[in-house]
Amino acid sequence: MKKTFKLDIEGKHRDRVLDATKHEIRKYVRRQRRVPLPEGVDYWDFDCKFGNSAESAVEVHFATITSLINDVAREGGTSFYLELVAKGVHRAPRMQHNVEQEAPQ
């Protein structure tokens, strides 16, 4: 998804447009996560870019998108650009904690 979302639409309340925008983003993420995973991949992750325009967009963490949208709305911004690209990721195994080596003798 590469899209510029407008927050000021004539004839629509700004708060409802903001809610609809967040709903559209969540709906896209849910739809992408339902796509079957390729071989050797554990889960879907997203490369995200956020900014006032496509040219000024910077990479951000997926979990911060909602707070960034709220910040734009709070500051009175009229639009924002969001780019979400799904990618398959393989989980790294957790490190085994060896208790025997750490115990004092």
Residue pairs with C-beta under 8 A, 6 or more apart in sequence:
1 25
1 28
1 82
1 83
1 84
1 85
2 54
2 81
2 82
2 83
3 81
3 82
3 83
4 53
4 54
4 79
4 80
4 81
4 82
5 21
5 79
5 80
5 81
5 82
6 17
6 78
6 79
7 14
7 17
7 18
7 21
7 72
7 73
7 77
7 78
7 79
7 80
8 14
8 17
8 78
8 79
9 17
14 73
18 69
18 73
21 69
22 66
22 69
25 65
25 82
25 84
28 84
29 46
29 84
32 44
32 46
32 84
32 86
33 44
35 44
35 86
37 43
37 44
37 88
38 88
40 90
41 88
41 89
41 90
42 89
42 90
42 91
43 88
43 89
43 91
44 86
44 87
44 88
44 89
45 62
45 86
45 87
45 88
45 89
46 62
46 84
46 85
46 86
46 87
47 59
47 83
47 84
47 85
47 87
48 59
48 60
48 61
48 62
48 65
48 82
48 83
48 84
48 85
49 57
49 58
49 59
49 60
49 81
49 82
49 83
50 57
50 58
50 60
50 65
50 68
50 80
50 81
50 82
50 83
51 57
51 58
51 80
51 81
52 72
52 77
52 79
52 80
52 81
53 81
54 81
54 83
56 81
57 81
57 83
60 68
62 84
65 82
68 80
69 80
72 80
